[in-house]
Amino acid sequence: MKTNTKKMTMMALMAAVAYAVMLLSKQIPVNVLGFLTFDLKDAVICIAGFLFGPLAAAGISVMVSIVEMVTVSATGPWGLLMNVLSTCSFVCCAALIYRKDHTMRGAIAGLVSGALLMTAAMLLWNYLITPIYMGYPREAVTELLIPVFLPFNLIKAGINASLTLLLYKPVVRSLRKAHLVPESQNTSSGHKFGVAIVAVVLLATFAVLALVLAGVI
């Protein structure tokens, strides 16, 4: 019972942090087509998924998206649906693979697979749903799939994957010191410094690509 209570408390905390990060993301003056924003909350939810599994990540995703819809979003239930589909396709895939292979290799494989799945899934769902909730003609959305929606989702997923890779170990180390999450059974130290450098380079690269796609540079 104590373990379950601690887990639920941590999940609620991660959901609150994800919501706060979402609010901060909305303050970044970089978007595509006026409504595609580079939301960074997926990195927080992915870290929660790595800690507690894909079902926990899905639950946090739905919770944060519902609160976002009733507080700051103007896209209603359709925006909620798109939010959940986007986040869950990324974080649940990444968390599932990491659960099966609890190593740095598994984390990287999960993040790459999640990014690719999210990109492919959102091409389909943007084609189906964007004309409904944005009022765009389907033909116009079809013309935007490859030049806009494809790179946007790849870049968004790449930013969140890089942030997850960069922040996961420091966050988990701090939580373990505070006895908020259990110690890992995996004793492999990995190449932490090298992974951090790669994550920073990837994050900078995707950030520049986001600015290019948004027409800022």
N, C-alpha and C positions, 0 to 999 in steps of 0.2 A: 504493500500500500504506500509506504514512504517513497519507494522508487518511482511508482506511477505518479504520485503527487509532484515529485521533483521534475519528472519528465514533462508533465502537463504545464508546470510553472515555466520551465525553460522554453517550451513551445510557444506559450503565450508571450514570453519575453521576446523571442525571435520574431513573432508576428508583429509586435509593437515596433521593434527596430526596423523591420521590413516596411511597415507603414510610414515611419519617419523618413526612411531613405526614399520612398516613393514621393513624399511631399517635397523633399529636397531636390529630387530629380526634376520635378515640375518647374523648379526655379531656374534650371539651366536653359538659357535662351537658344537652344539648338533643337530644331525639329525638321521633319520632312513633310511636305505637303500641308503643313499647318496642323496636323493631328497625329503624326507618327513621332513619338517622343522616345528618347533613349533612357527608359526607366531602368534604374540600377537595383531595384529591390530583388530581382531574381538571384543575385549573388548571395544575399542574406538567406533567402529561402533555400537555395542550394546547399549552403553550409548546414542549415537545419536538416536537410535531407540526408546529407552525409553523416550527420550525428544520429538521427532518429529513424531514417528510412524513408522510402518513397511515399508511403501512405501519410506520414506526418507532413512531408513536403506538400502533398496535394491538399491536405487539410488547411495548412497555413496559407497556401495560395488562395483557396476559396475564401477563407476568413478575411484576408487582407483585401481581396478584390471586392468583397461585399461592402466592407467599411469604406473603401475608396469610392464605390458607386454612390453610397448614400451621403458622402461628405463633400467630395471635391470633383467627382466626375460629372460630365454633362452628356455622356453617351448612353446612360441607362443600362437596361438589361443586356443589350447587344454588346456594349462595351465591356460589361462584366464577363460575358461569355468569351469574348476575344481575349480578355486579360487572362482568364483561367486557362484557356486552351494554350496560349502562348507560354505561360509560365510552367504549367504542368508538363507540357511536352519536353521542355528543357530540363527542369529539375528532377522530375520523376525518373526519366531515362538515366540521367547522370547518377542519381542516388541508387537506382537499382543495380547498375553495373558496378558501382563502388562497393555496394553491399556484398556482391558476389566475389569481388577481387579487392580486398581492403588494403591496397597498396597505392603508392604514388602512380604506378602504371595504371591501376584500375581507376584512380581519380581522373587521370588525363584522358583515358579511353572513354570514361563516362561523360566528361565535359565535352569532348569532341563529338561523341555520338548524340548527346543532348542538343548541342548547337545545330547539328545537321538535321536532326529530327524536327526541331522547332522551326527551322527555316523551311523545310519541305511542308510541314503541317500548315504553317501560316500562309504559304502560297495558295494552298487549297482553300483555307477558311477565309482569306481575304477575297478570293474570287467569289466565294459563295455569300459572304455576309456583308462585306464592305458596301456593296451597292444598296443594301437594305438600310443600314444604320447611318451611312454618310450621305445617302441620296445621290451617289454617283451612278451614271449609266454603267451597266456591266461591261460594255465594250470599252469604256474608258479605263475601268479597272483592269481589264485584260491587257490593255496596252502598257499598263504600269507594272505588271507583275515582275517581269525580268529586269527592266532598268531601275526600278525603285524598290518594290517590296522584297525582292531577292537580296540585293545588297544591304538594305536596311535591317532585315532580320538576321543576316549573317553578322553584320557589324554589332548589332545589339547583343546577340548571343556571344560573340567574341569578347565584348567588353565584360559581360557578366561572368563568362568562363574565366577570363584573366583575373578578375577581382576575386573570384572564388579560390583560384589556385594561389593567389598571393596572400589572401587573408585567412584561409582555413586553418593552417597550422598555428599561427599566432593566437587566433581566437580560441581554438580548442585547448591550447596550452594554458591560456589564462583561465578558461572555465575549469580545467582540471585542477589548477592550483587552488581555485576557490571551492573545489569539491562539488561542482555543479553537474559535472558529467563524469562517468567512470573512466578509469585508466584504460588505455588501449592495450590489447593483447599482442599487437604487432610491435615488435622491438626494433624493426628496421629503421634506421635514421634517415636513409635516403640522401640525396644531394640537395639539401634544403637551400643552400645559398644559390646554387645553379638554377634551381627551379624558380626561386624568387626573381632572379635576373631575367629569366625567360618570360615570366609573367609580367614584369614591368615593361619589357620591350614590346610584348604583345599588346598590353593595355595602351601604351603610347601609340602604337601603330593603328589600332582600331579607333582610338580617339581622333587621330588625324583623319582617318577615313570617314568618320562620322561628320567631321567638320566639312570635308570635301563634299559629301553627299548632301549635306544641308545647305551647301552654297555659301558657307561662311568664309572658306578659303579656296 
